[in-house]
Amino acid sequence: MFNSRSRIQTADLAGRVVAITGAGSGIGRELALLCARRGADLALCDINESAVDDTAGAARRFGADVITHRVDVSDPDQVAAFADAAFAHFTGVDILVNNAGVGLIGGFLDTSHKDWDWLVSINLMGVVHGCDAFLPRMIESGRGGHVVNLSSAAGLLANPQLSAYSATKFAVLGLSEALRIELEPHRIGVTAVCPGVINTAITKTSPIRGSGDADGRRQRLAATYQKRGYTPERVARNILRAIDRNRAVAPVAAEAHVMYVLSRLAPPLARRIAAQLAKVAE
Ligand SMILES: NC(=O)c1ccc[n+]([C@@H]2O[C@H](COP(=O)([O-])OP(=O)(O)OC[C@H]3O[C@@H](n4cnc5c(N)ncnc54)[C@H](O)[C@@H]3O)[C@@H](O)[C@H]2O)c1
């Protein structure tokens, strides 16, 4: 029963507590606001303190009780302090969203060890730290719940211009699949969310590696994301729907659904499409 339907009905989140990392911008911010609109209280963190404070201010206008922390998710102690604050302030945490993430554009040959360390420490270890800090007390409380980990369409189909990023997002998908089975007896669902091309600040903040005119590449990338026009608000709605349906993997936006199906049914064709898609970032 638990597998087909989550015990958390997301249409009404009154009395629920949602913890979100990277809530200062994009998908994390919009998800926080949507949860607040549906009645949830929030524990929010971000490496950018003023940005997360801004999200909190907007969420409080919907009546939410909100705590915020400045947290670098690559630091396990900072994430643990965030979890301590959340469990001290609220009666428990129902939904944990490991959303904080960074991008890096470039092929493997242009990606340095330092780049790898940075990406892995945030995109993969940030998720590990979030689960580590929150799960024991979520389990202990016995109230069930849900974990959402932000993977990516690049975690379904490898993109050669997002070499290290793809690797971290494949890892998040694998971790989520394993965790889902492990947490089922505790009535905690796990969903790996795999958005496609979403128009957020990530196109502006992701470092660009390799030869060529970096400014021109960034402009082309930002223009592609803008033209696609898929908003983080829509992602937020899809995330709550995926929790409601207790989805294991939730592709978001048409291109992510296509990649999901093709990568499983027609891998050679999927790889050819991935190579074409990568040209946008070259
Ligand atoms: N935008 C897309 O097209 C897209 C597609 C697939 C997956 N995603 C994933 O969705 C998630 C959210 O991305 P977004 O597009 O909303 O990006 P965004 O840049 O708008 O937001 C990311 C937030 O994470 C925060 N952050 C970055 N490093 C952090 C750290 N070390 N500790 C704590 N917070 C940190 C940033 O300050 C920012 O507020 C990421 O995991 C990203 O990889 C995004």
PDBQT file of the ligand as one rigid body, heavy atoms in Angstrom, charges set to zero:
ROOT
HETATM    1  N1  LIG A 301      18.039  24.361 -13.408  1.00  0.00    +0.000 N 
HETATM    2  C1  LIG A 301      18.101  23.208 -14.031  1.00  0.00    +0.000 C 
HETATM    3  O1  LIG A 301      17.987  23.142 -15.265  1.00  0.00    +0.000 OA
HETATM    4  C2  LIG A 301      18.295  21.933 -13.246  1.00  0.00    +0.000 A 
HETATM    5  C3  LIG A 301      18.121  20.732 -13.943  1.00  0.00    +0.000 A 
HETATM    6  C4  LIG A 301      18.296  19.544 -13.276  1.00  0.00    +0.000 A 
HETATM    7  C5  LIG A 301      18.628  19.534 -11.934  1.00  0.00    +0.000 A 
HETATM    8  N2  LIG A 301      18.792  20.706 -11.275  1.00  0.00    +0.000 N 
HETATM    9  C6  LIG A 301      19.178  20.626  -9.863  1.00  0.00    +0.000 C 
HETATM   10  O2  LIG A 301      18.224  21.298  -9.068  1.00  0.00    +0.000 OA
HETATM   11  C7  LIG A 301      18.831  21.793  -7.885  1.00  0.00    +0.000 C 
HETATM   12  C8  LIG A 301      18.498  23.260  -7.721  1.00  0.00    +0.000 C 
HETATM   13  O3  LIG A 301      19.059  23.973  -8.817  1.00  0.00    +0.000 OA
HETATM   14  P1  LIG A 301      18.477  25.350  -9.366  1.00  0.00    +0.000 P 
HETATM   15  O4  LIG A 301      18.382  25.214 -10.820  1.00  0.00    +0.000 OA
HETATM   16  O5  LIG A 301      17.305  25.781  -8.587  1.00  0.00    +0.000 OA
HETATM   17  O6  LIG A 301      19.761  26.281  -9.101  1.00  0.00    +0.000 OA
HETATM   18  P2  LIG A 301      19.928  27.688  -8.361  1.00  0.00    +0.000 P 
HETATM   19  O7  LIG A 301      21.348  28.065  -8.623  1.00  0.00    +0.000 OA
HETATM   20  O8  LIG A 301      18.854  28.624  -8.754  1.00  0.00    +0.000 OA
HETATM   21  O9  LIG A 301      19.746  27.300  -6.815  1.00  0.00    +0.000 OA
HETATM   22  C9  LIG A 301      20.675  26.519  -6.112  1.00  0.00    +0.000 C 
HETATM   23  C10 LIG A 301      20.742  26.998  -4.671  1.00  0.00    +0.000 C 
HETATM   24  O10 LIG A 301      21.670  26.153  -3.979  1.00  0.00    +0.000 OA
HETATM   25  C11 LIG A 301      22.515  26.985  -3.193  1.00  0.00    +0.000 C 
HETATM   26  N3  LIG A 301      23.801  26.334  -2.956  1.00  0.00    +0.000 N 
HETATM   27  C12 LIG A 301      24.831  26.174  -3.824  1.00  0.00    +0.000 A 
HETATM   28  N4  LIG A 301      25.860  25.577  -3.222  1.00  0.00    +0.000 NA
HETATM   29  C13 LIG A 301      25.485  25.347  -1.946  1.00  0.00    +0.000 A 
HETATM   30  C14 LIG A 301      26.129  24.754  -0.825  1.00  0.00    +0.000 A 
HETATM   31  N5  LIG A 301      27.383  24.308  -0.902  1.00  0.00    +0.000 N 
HETATM   32  N6  LIG A 301      25.450  24.679   0.333  1.00  0.00    +0.000 NA
HETATM   33  C15 LIG A 301      24.193  25.160   0.437  1.00  0.00    +0.000 A 
HETATM   34  N7  LIG A 301      23.540  25.745  -0.580  1.00  0.00    +0.000 NA
HETATM   35  C16 LIG A 301      24.180  25.834  -1.759  1.00  0.00    +0.000 A 
HETATM   36  C17 LIG A 301      22.675  28.267  -4.000  1.00  0.00    +0.000 C 
HETATM   37  O11 LIG A 301      23.101  29.358  -3.201  1.00  0.00    +0.000 OA
HETATM   38  C18 LIG A 301      21.276  28.437  -4.564  1.00  0.00    +0.000 C 
HETATM   39  O12 LIG A 301      20.452  29.197  -3.703  1.00  0.00    +0.000 OA
HETATM   40  C19 LIG A 301      20.342  21.503  -8.039  1.00  0.00    +0.000 C 
HETATM   41  O13 LIG A 301      20.658  20.317  -7.342  1.00  0.00    +0.000 OA
HETATM   42  C20 LIG A 301      20.488  21.300  -9.534  1.00  0.00    +0.000 C 
HETATM   43  O14 LIG A 301      21.597  20.501  -9.857  1.00  0.00    +0.000 OA
HETATM   44  C21 LIG A 301      18.631  21.911 -11.897  1.00  0.00    +0.000 A 
ENDROOT
TORSDOF 0
